[in-house]
């Protein structure tokens, strides 16, 4: 007899936490350099920005997580070169210029990388058809 538990499927990602050393400095990067929409702050150690349908929580270490050791965020763009130049002009530290990652049967995957003020890697990606 199967005792499988049926539960509803999970939906899209709603929020991702990014561990940073200074919330105000990180907020300036994600809001001003990357151009994400500021949502709200919850005290001096939490700020939230909107990245498409995903909310990013910028937080100092709260018992877990290490500054600069987060997973990589990848942001879609329709014009990789222009986006890379724009975020660089707004203060993002360049890591890797736009380059071809893979050729698929129906498109090419291109990426570029920058770093936030704490050294977290941020990817920019374009799927060219």
Secondary structure, DSSP 4 states (H G I P E B T S, - for coil): ---PPP-PPP-S--EEEEE-S-HHHHHIIIIIIS-PEEEEE-STTEEEEEETTEEEEEE--SSS--TT-PPPEEEE-S-HHHHHHHHHHTTPEEEEEEEEEEE-SS-EEEEEEEE-TT--EEEEEEEE-
